[in-house]
Amino acid sequence: MRISKRQGIKVGADLTPMIDVVFQLILFFLVSTTFAVLPAISVNLPSSETALSTEVTGMTLTVSEKGRMFLNGDEVTFSTLNKRLASYDTEGKKKEEYPVALEADDKVTNGTIVKIFDVLRKNGFVAVNLRTTD
């Protein structure tokens, strides 16, 4: 009788479960990553060909098409804007140097923007940047 040799056992790792786990981890991190939260105030900024991009720091004043105003996301009127600007904390900077970004919808009237500039200047804020799109 002839005895045959047993063939060696083939040992190998099944990579399918590992690939599934790695894929699930990638999906988890993609979904759970925090993204930049855009403000909920929707305005159509006017376009400009010569505008320079600046970093938004300091205070943001937004004016919607219907005339609603928001100071750093909180709705204000002209009277409350004056009070809020008078007591605004400029983080140790002079009010004259503290940056203010004005985001006005392209349908906001010139008169409204002039009134906003008057309120800002009365409270000592003169470094105003008008936000536009490219």
PyMOL CGO cylinders between C-alpha atoms (Angstrom):
from pymol import cmd
from pymol.cgo import CYLINDER

trace = [
    CYLINDER, 0.00, 0.00, 0.00, 1.19, 3.29, -0.94, 0.3, 1, 1, 1, 1, 1, 1,
    CYLINDER, 1.19, 3.29, -0.94, 1.12, 6.18, 1.57, 0.3, 1, 1, 1, 1, 1, 1,
    CYLINDER, 1.12, 6.18, 1.57, 0.82, 9.57, 0.10, 0.3, 1, 1, 1, 1, 1, 1,
    CYLINDER, 0.82, 9.57, 0.10, 2.07, 12.71, 1.70, 0.3, 1, 1, 1, 1, 1, 1,
    CYLINDER, 2.07, 12.71, 1.70, -0.49, 15.07, 3.00, 0.3, 1, 1, 1, 1, 1, 1,
    CYLINDER, -0.49, 15.07, 3.00, -0.48, 18.25, 1.18, 0.3, 1, 1, 1, 1, 1, 1,
    CYLINDER, -0.48, 18.25, 1.18, 0.54, 21.20, 3.32, 0.3, 1, 1, 1, 1, 1, 1,
    CYLINDER, 0.54, 21.20, 3.32, -2.22, 23.29, 4.75, 0.3, 1, 1, 1, 1, 1, 1,
    CYLINDER, -2.22, 23.29, 4.75, -2.47, 26.58, 3.02, 0.3, 1, 1, 1, 1, 1, 1,
    CYLINDER, -2.47, 26.58, 3.02, -2.57, 29.34, 5.58, 0.3, 1, 1, 1, 1, 1, 1,
    CYLINDER, -2.57, 29.34, 5.58, -3.77, 32.75, 4.55, 0.3, 1, 1, 1, 1, 1, 1,
    CYLINDER, -3.77, 32.75, 4.55, -5.65, 35.64, 6.02, 0.3, 1, 1, 1, 1, 1, 1,
    CYLINDER, -5.65, 35.64, 6.02, -9.01, 36.52, 4.58, 0.3, 1, 1, 1, 1, 1, 1,
    CYLINDER, -9.01, 36.52, 4.58, -8.79, 40.28, 4.02, 0.3, 1, 1, 1, 1, 1, 1,
    CYLINDER, -8.79, 40.28, 4.02, -12.46, 40.82, 3.26, 0.3, 1, 1, 1, 1, 1, 1,
    CYLINDER, -12.46, 40.82, 3.26, -13.56, 41.48, 6.88, 0.3, 1, 1, 1, 1, 1, 1,
    CYLINDER, -13.56, 41.48, 6.88, -10.63, 43.84, 7.43, 0.3, 1, 1, 1, 1, 1, 1,
    CYLINDER, -10.63, 43.84, 7.43, -11.47, 45.80, 4.29, 0.3, 1, 1, 1, 1, 1, 1,
    CYLINDER, -11.47, 45.80, 4.29, -15.10, 46.04, 5.45, 0.3, 1, 1, 1, 1, 1, 1,
    CYLINDER, -15.10, 46.04, 5.45, -14.04, 47.40, 8.85, 0.3, 1, 1, 1, 1, 1, 1,
    CYLINDER, -14.04, 47.40, 8.85, -11.65, 49.96, 7.32, 0.3, 1, 1, 1, 1, 1, 1,
    CYLINDER, -11.65, 49.96, 7.32, -14.35, 51.10, 4.90, 0.3, 1, 1, 1, 1, 1, 1,
    CYLINDER, -14.35, 51.10, 4.90, -16.81, 51.51, 7.81, 0.3, 1, 1, 1, 1, 1, 1,
    CYLINDER, -16.81, 51.51, 7.81, -14.23, 53.56, 9.74, 0.3, 1, 1, 1, 1, 1, 1,
    CYLINDER, -14.23, 53.56, 9.74, -13.64, 55.83, 6.75, 0.3, 1, 1, 1, 1, 1, 1,
    CYLINDER, -13.64, 55.83, 6.75, -17.38, 56.39, 6.39, 0.3, 1, 1, 1, 1, 1, 1,
    CYLINDER, -17.38, 56.39, 6.39, -17.73, 57.09, 10.12, 0.3, 1, 1, 1, 1, 1, 1,
    CYLINDER, -17.73, 57.09, 10.12, -14.99, 59.73, 10.10, 0.3, 1, 1, 1, 1, 1, 1,
    CYLINDER, -14.99, 59.73, 10.10, -16.33, 61.37, 6.94, 0.3, 1, 1, 1, 1, 1, 1,
    CYLINDER, -16.33, 61.37, 6.94, -19.83, 61.66, 8.38, 0.3, 1, 1, 1, 1, 1, 1,
    CYLINDER, -19.83, 61.66, 8.38, -18.78, 62.75, 11.86, 0.3, 1, 1, 1, 1, 1, 1,
    CYLINDER, -18.78, 62.75, 11.86, -16.31, 65.41, 10.73, 0.3, 1, 1, 1, 1, 1, 1,
    CYLINDER, -16.31, 65.41, 10.73, -17.41, 68.94, 11.53, 0.3, 1, 1, 1, 1, 1, 1,
    CYLINDER, -17.41, 68.94, 11.53, -17.68, 71.27, 8.61, 0.3, 1, 1, 1, 1, 1, 1,
    CYLINDER, -17.68, 71.27, 8.61, -17.66, 75.05, 8.54, 0.3, 1, 1, 1, 1, 1, 1,
    CYLINDER, -17.66, 75.05, 8.54, -21.05, 76.24, 9.63, 0.3, 1, 1, 1, 1, 1, 1,
    CYLINDER, -21.05, 76.24, 9.63, -22.31, 78.97, 7.36, 0.3, 1, 1, 1, 1, 1, 1,
    CYLINDER, -22.31, 78.97, 7.36, -24.51, 81.65, 8.82, 0.3, 1, 1, 1, 1, 1, 1,
    CYLINDER, -24.51, 81.65, 8.82, -28.23, 81.14, 8.38, 0.3, 1, 1, 1, 1, 1, 1,
    CYLINDER, -28.23, 81.14, 8.38, -28.68, 84.68, 7.08, 0.3, 1, 1, 1, 1, 1, 1,
    CYLINDER, -28.68, 84.68, 7.08, -29.02, 84.56, 3.32, 0.3, 1, 1, 1, 1, 1, 1,
    CYLINDER, -29.02, 84.56, 3.32, -27.92, 87.64, 1.38, 0.3, 1, 1, 1, 1, 1, 1,
    CYLINDER, -27.92, 87.64, 1.38, -26.96, 88.11, -2.24, 0.3, 1, 1, 1, 1, 1, 1,
    CYLINDER, -26.96, 88.11, -2.24, -23.75, 90.09, -2.03, 0.3, 1, 1, 1, 1, 1, 1,
    CYLINDER, -23.75, 90.09, -2.03, -22.99, 92.42, -4.92, 0.3, 1, 1, 1, 1, 1, 1,
    CYLINDER, -22.99, 92.42, -4.92, -20.20, 91.34, -7.24, 0.3, 1, 1, 1, 1, 1, 1,
    CYLINDER, -20.20, 91.34, -7.24, -16.97, 93.23, -7.73, 0.3, 1, 1, 1, 1, 1, 1,
    CYLINDER, -16.97, 93.23, -7.73, -14.09, 92.68, -10.12, 0.3, 1, 1, 1, 1, 1, 1,
    CYLINDER, -14.09, 92.68, -10.12, -11.54, 94.66, -8.07, 0.3, 1, 1, 1, 1, 1, 1,
    CYLINDER, -11.54, 94.66, -8.07, -12.36, 93.42, -4.57, 0.3, 1, 1, 1, 1, 1, 1,
    CYLINDER, -12.36, 93.42, -4.57, -9.56, 91.98, -2.47, 0.3, 1, 1, 1, 1, 1, 1,
    CYLINDER, -9.56, 91.98, -2.47, -10.21, 89.00, -0.25, 0.3, 1, 1, 1, 1, 1, 1,
    CYLINDER, -10.21, 89.00, -0.25, -9.87, 89.61, 3.48, 0.3, 1, 1, 1, 1, 1, 1,
    CYLINDER, -9.87, 89.61, 3.48, -10.18, 87.38, 6.47, 0.3, 1, 1, 1, 1, 1, 1,
    CYLINDER, -10.18, 87.38, 6.47, -13.38, 87.90, 8.45, 0.3, 1, 1, 1, 1, 1, 1,
    CYLINDER, -13.38, 87.90, 8.45, -12.39, 88.94, 11.94, 0.3, 1, 1, 1, 1, 1, 1,
    CYLINDER, -12.39, 88.94, 11.94, -13.99, 91.31, 14.36, 0.3, 1, 1, 1, 1, 1, 1,
    CYLINDER, -13.99, 91.31, 14.36, -17.64, 92.22, 13.99, 0.3, 1, 1, 1, 1, 1, 1,
    CYLINDER, -17.64, 92.22, 13.99, -20.01, 91.24, 11.17, 0.3, 1, 1, 1, 1, 1, 1,
    CYLINDER, -20.01, 91.24, 11.17, -23.06, 93.35, 10.36, 0.3, 1, 1, 1, 1, 1, 1,
    CYLINDER, -23.06, 93.35, 10.36, -25.46, 91.75, 7.87, 0.3, 1, 1, 1, 1, 1, 1,
    CYLINDER, -25.46, 91.75, 7.87, -28.37, 93.49, 6.14, 0.3, 1, 1, 1, 1, 1, 1,
    CYLINDER, -28.37, 93.49, 6.14, -30.93, 91.40, 4.26, 0.3, 1, 1, 1, 1, 1, 1,
    CYLINDER, -30.93, 91.40, 4.26, -32.96, 92.42, 1.21, 0.3, 1, 1, 1, 1, 1, 1,
    CYLINDER, -32.96, 92.42, 1.21, -35.98, 93.19, 3.39, 0.3, 1, 1, 1, 1, 1, 1,
    CYLINDER, -35.98, 93.19, 3.39, -33.95, 95.51, 5.64, 0.3, 1, 1, 1, 1, 1, 1,
    CYLINDER, -33.95, 95.51, 5.64, -33.46, 93.14, 8.57, 0.3, 1, 1, 1, 1, 1, 1,
    CYLINDER, -33.46, 93.14, 8.57, -30.11, 93.70, 10.30, 0.3, 1, 1, 1, 1, 1, 1,
    CYLINDER, -30.11, 93.70, 10.30, -28.01, 91.17, 12.18, 0.3, 1, 1, 1, 1, 1, 1,
    CYLINDER, -28.01, 91.17, 12.18, -25.00, 91.95, 14.36, 0.3, 1, 1, 1, 1, 1, 1,
    CYLINDER, -25.00, 91.95, 14.36, -22.88, 88.78, 14.63, 0.3, 1, 1, 1, 1, 1, 1,
    CYLINDER, -22.88, 88.78, 14.63, -26.00, 86.72, 13.91, 0.3, 1, 1, 1, 1, 1, 1,
    CYLINDER, -26.00, 86.72, 13.91, -28.32, 88.48, 16.41, 0.3, 1, 1, 1, 1, 1, 1,
    CYLINDER, -28.32, 88.48, 16.41, -31.15, 90.52, 14.91, 0.3, 1, 1, 1, 1, 1, 1,
    CYLINDER, -31.15, 90.52, 14.91, -30.99, 94.25, 15.71, 0.3, 1, 1, 1, 1, 1, 1,
    CYLINDER, -30.99, 94.25, 15.71, -32.77, 97.46, 14.76, 0.3, 1, 1, 1, 1, 1, 1,
    CYLINDER, -32.77, 97.46, 14.76, -31.16, 100.88, 14.35, 0.3, 1, 1, 1, 1, 1, 1,
    CYLINDER, -31.16, 100.88, 14.35, -31.89, 101.82, 17.98, 0.3, 1, 1, 1, 1, 1, 1,
    CYLINDER, -31.89, 101.82, 17.98, -30.64, 98.52, 19.41, 0.3, 1, 1, 1, 1, 1, 1,
    CYLINDER, -30.64, 98.52, 19.41, -27.66, 98.60, 17.03, 0.3, 1, 1, 1, 1, 1, 1,
    CYLINDER, -27.66, 98.60, 17.03, -26.64, 101.96, 18.51, 0.3, 1, 1, 1, 1, 1, 1,
    CYLINDER, -26.64, 101.96, 18.51, -26.89, 100.58, 22.06, 0.3, 1, 1, 1, 1, 1, 1,
    CYLINDER, -26.89, 100.58, 22.06, -25.04, 97.35, 21.20, 0.3, 1, 1, 1, 1, 1, 1,
    CYLINDER, -25.04, 97.35, 21.20, -22.22, 99.23, 19.46, 0.3, 1, 1, 1, 1, 1, 1,
    CYLINDER, -22.22, 99.23, 19.46, -21.83, 101.63, 22.39, 0.3, 1, 1, 1, 1, 1, 1,
    CYLINDER, -21.83, 101.63, 22.39, -21.19, 98.72, 24.77, 0.3, 1, 1, 1, 1, 1, 1,
    CYLINDER, -21.19, 98.72, 24.77, -19.39, 96.40, 22.31, 0.3, 1, 1, 1, 1, 1, 1,
    CYLINDER, -19.39, 96.40, 22.31, -16.24, 94.67, 23.64, 0.3, 1, 1, 1, 1, 1, 1,
    CYLINDER, -16.24, 94.67, 23.64, -13.43, 95.27, 21.14, 0.3, 1, 1, 1, 1, 1, 1,
    CYLINDER, -13.43, 95.27, 21.14, -11.08, 92.80, 22.85, 0.3, 1, 1, 1, 1, 1, 1,
    CYLINDER, -11.08, 92.80, 22.85, -8.59, 95.47, 23.92, 0.3, 1, 1, 1, 1, 1, 1,
    CYLINDER, -8.59, 95.47, 23.92, -8.32, 97.14, 20.51, 0.3, 1, 1, 1, 1, 1, 1,
    CYLINDER, -8.32, 97.14, 20.51, -9.26, 100.74, 19.81, 0.3, 1, 1, 1, 1, 1, 1,
    CYLINDER, -9.26, 100.74, 19.81, -12.69, 101.11, 18.24, 0.3, 1, 1, 1, 1, 1, 1,
    CYLINDER, -12.69, 101.11, 18.24, -11.12, 103.03, 15.35, 0.3, 1, 1, 1, 1, 1, 1,
    CYLINDER, -11.12, 103.03, 15.35, -8.98, 100.00, 14.48, 0.3, 1, 1, 1, 1, 1, 1,
    CYLINDER, -8.98, 100.00, 14.48, -11.52, 97.25, 15.19, 0.3, 1, 1, 1, 1, 1, 1,
    CYLINDER, -11.52, 97.25, 15.19, -12.59, 95.62, 11.89, 0.3, 1, 1, 1, 1, 1, 1,
    CYLINDER, -12.59, 95.62, 11.89, -16.25, 95.65, 10.91, 0.3, 1, 1, 1, 1, 1, 1,
    CYLINDER, -16.25, 95.65, 10.91, -17.45, 93.56, 7.95, 0.3, 1, 1, 1, 1, 1, 1,
    CYLINDER, -17.45, 93.56, 7.95, -20.64, 94.91, 6.36, 0.3, 1, 1, 1, 1, 1, 1,
    CYLINDER, -20.64, 94.91, 6.36, -22.55, 92.29, 4.35, 0.3, 1, 1, 1, 1, 1, 1,
    CYLINDER, -22.55, 92.29, 4.35, -25.41, 94.01, 2.58, 0.3, 1, 1, 1, 1, 1, 1,
    CYLINDER, -25.41, 94.01, 2.58, -27.70, 92.40, 0.03, 0.3, 1, 1, 1, 1, 1, 1,
    CYLINDER, -27.70, 92.40, 0.03, -27.32, 93.94, -3.42, 0.3, 1, 1, 1, 1, 1, 1,
    CYLINDER, -27.32, 93.94, -3.42, -30.92, 95.19, -3.24, 0.3, 1, 1, 1, 1, 1, 1,
    CYLINDER, -30.92, 95.19, -3.24, -30.38, 97.19, -0.01, 0.3, 1, 1, 1, 1, 1, 1,
    CYLINDER, -30.38, 97.19, -0.01, -30.77, 100.89, -0.70, 0.3, 1, 1, 1, 1, 1, 1,
    CYLINDER, -30.77, 100.89, -0.70, -27.91, 103.34, -0.52, 0.3, 1, 1, 1, 1, 1, 1,
    CYLINDER, -27.91, 103.34, -0.52, -29.82, 105.29, 2.14, 0.3, 1, 1, 1, 1, 1, 1,
    CYLINDER, -29.82, 105.29, 2.14, -29.86, 102.28, 4.48, 0.3, 1, 1, 1, 1, 1, 1,
    CYLINDER, -29.86, 102.28, 4.48, -26.13, 101.76, 4.06, 0.3, 1, 1, 1, 1, 1, 1,
    CYLINDER, -26.13, 101.76, 4.06, -25.48, 105.45, 4.77, 0.3, 1, 1, 1, 1, 1, 1,
    CYLINDER, -25.48, 105.45, 4.77, -27.56, 105.20, 7.97, 0.3, 1, 1, 1, 1, 1, 1,
    CYLINDER, -27.56, 105.20, 7.97, -25.55, 102.15, 9.04, 0.3, 1, 1, 1, 1, 1, 1,
    CYLINDER, -25.55, 102.15, 9.04, -22.28, 103.99, 8.37, 0.3, 1, 1, 1, 1, 1, 1,
    CYLINDER, -22.28, 103.99, 8.37, -23.55, 106.92, 10.48, 0.3, 1, 1, 1, 1, 1, 1,
    CYLINDER, -23.55, 106.92, 10.48, -24.36, 104.64, 13.41, 0.3, 1, 1, 1, 1, 1, 1,
    CYLINDER, -24.36, 104.64, 13.41, -20.97, 102.94, 13.12, 0.3, 1, 1, 1, 1, 1, 1,
    CYLINDER, -20.97, 102.94, 13.12, -19.06, 106.24, 12.98, 0.3, 1, 1, 1, 1, 1, 1,
    CYLINDER, -19.06, 106.24, 12.98, -21.02, 107.73, 15.90, 0.3, 1, 1, 1, 1, 1, 1,
    CYLINDER, -21.02, 107.73, 15.90, -19.84, 104.79, 17.99, 0.3, 1, 1, 1, 1, 1, 1,
    CYLINDER, -19.84, 104.79, 17.99, -16.21, 105.09, 16.87, 0.3, 1, 1, 1, 1, 1, 1,
    CYLINDER, -16.21, 105.09, 16.87, -16.02, 102.24, 14.35, 0.3, 1, 1, 1, 1, 1, 1,
    CYLINDER, -16.02, 102.24, 14.35, -14.38, 103.47, 11.15, 0.3, 1, 1, 1, 1, 1, 1,
    CYLINDER, -14.38, 103.47, 11.15, -12.55, 100.36, 9.83, 0.3, 1, 1, 1, 1, 1, 1,
    CYLINDER, -12.55, 100.36, 9.83, -15.47, 99.07, 7.78, 0.3, 1, 1, 1, 1, 1, 1,
    CYLINDER, -15.47, 99.07, 7.78, -15.05, 96.48, 5.01, 0.3, 1, 1, 1, 1, 1, 1,
    CYLINDER, -15.05, 96.48, 5.01, -17.84, 95.99, 2.46, 0.3, 1, 1, 1, 1, 1, 1,
    CYLINDER, -17.84, 95.99, 2.46, -18.20, 92.29, 1.62, 0.3, 1, 1, 1, 1, 1, 1,
    CYLINDER, -18.20, 92.29, 1.62, -18.71, 91.36, -2.04, 0.3, 1, 1, 1, 1, 1, 1,
    CYLINDER, -18.71, 91.36, -2.04, -18.47, 88.30, -4.26, 0.3, 1, 1, 1, 1, 1, 1,
    CYLINDER, -18.47, 88.30, -4.26, -15.87, 87.76, -6.94, 0.3, 1, 1, 1, 1, 1, 1,
]
cmd.load_cgo(trace, "trace")
